[in-house]
Every structure is written in C-alpha cells, then in structure tokens.
Amino acid sequence: MSNEKRHITLHLYNREMSVNAPVDDEEYYRKAAKRITDTVNTYASIFRESVLHGKKDEKDILYMAMLDIALHYEKESSRNDTAPFVDILNHLTSEIEEALNDE
C-alpha cells in the first residue's frame, strides 16, 4: 500500500470539494462521493415533490441522507462481525485437541 497522496476534486451533491486522497483509495473516494450525491438527490426528490411530507429545507435533506448512509454502514458492519465464527472455531479446536490427547 502506497503512502502517496493525490489531490482530487470530488463532486458531492451541489458542491465541489478538493481532497488529498491516498492513491490506493482514490476509487473509494469517488464512489463515496457518488453515493452521497445519489442519496441526497433521492431524498431531495422525495421531500421536495411530496405534498405528504411537506417541503424540507436543504439541511433536513442532508441529515436524512447522512442517516441513510450511516444506517447502511451500521447494517453492513454488523453483518461482517466475525466474533461468533472465531468463538465456534476456538471451541471446535479445543474439542479436537482434547480428542487427540485422549488417544
């Protein structure tokens, strides 16, 4: 993994942002910027066009987008919890070692 950084410009919703990103992570930065833009655009269209929700200001839309992205992140990180598998493997290893020692 390289420590080299590259100066890139990202388009996030309605703003251009300059970032110094690690070269190896540039693609992730660009995908993250696209995800943010897509999510904000989705909430903007929902809240600006829906009479039921009433008109929301820009800040409310951004907070809803942040909540949505954070919720996806939390769900994904809980699915990647390997602790239960490590516990099972440790238990099975102990049983195998006991069985081998009994012979």
N, C-alpha and C positions, 0 to 999 in steps of 0.2 A: 504494500500500500504506500503510495506516494504522499509526501507531506506538501507537495507543490499545490499552490492555490492559483485559481484563475478568476479574474474579475469578469463577472457576467451580469447581464441585465435581465431581470425577470419581470414578466407582466403578471401582476396579481390584481384581478378584477378590473379596477379602473385606474391603476397606478403602476408606474414603472419603478422598480427597485433595483439598486445596484448592490451586489453581494460578492464577497470574496469567498468562493466555494472551493473546497478541495477538488482537484481534477477528477479523482476517482468517484466523487459524489455528484458531479455536475448533472448527470442524468436524473438523479433523485431530486435535486433541487428543482429542475424543470418540470418533472412530473408532479411534485408537490405544489408548485405554482399553478399548474393546470388544474389540479384537483381543487385547490382553493377557489380559483376563478369559476370553475364549473359549479361548485357547491353554492357559492354566493349568487351566481346567476340563477340557479334553480330557486333559491329562496326569494330572490328579488322578483322573479316572475310569479311565484305563488302569492306573495304578500302584496304585491302592487296591483295584481289583476283580480284578486279575490275580494268580493264585497263582504263575504262572511268574516274574513279575518280583519277587515278594516285596513286602512293604509298604514304601513310601518315605515319608520324612518330608516335611513341608511345604517345607523348604529344597531338597531334591532336586527336587521337583516344580517349584518356581520356577526353579531353574537349568536344567532341561530346557526349560521354556517360553522362557526368555531365549535359550537356544541355538537353539531352533526359529525364533524371531523374527529373531535375528541372521543365521541361515543364509538365510532368505528375503530379508532385506535385502541380503546379500552377493551372492546369485544375481541379484537384480534389478539391483543397481548394475553388475554385470559385463555384463549384457545391454544396459545403457544407455551403454556405452563407445563414444564416437563417434570416438575417435582413428583407427581403421582407415579410417573413411569420410573423415575430413579428409585423411589421407595420400593416399587414392585421388584425391580432388578436387584436391589440390595437384599430383599427378602429371599428371592429365588437363589441368589448367590450363597447366602447363608445356609439355605437348605441343602444345596448341592455340596457345599463344603462339609456339612455335618454328615451327609450320606457317604461321602468319600472317606471321612475319618472313621466311620463305623466299620468299614471293610477291613 
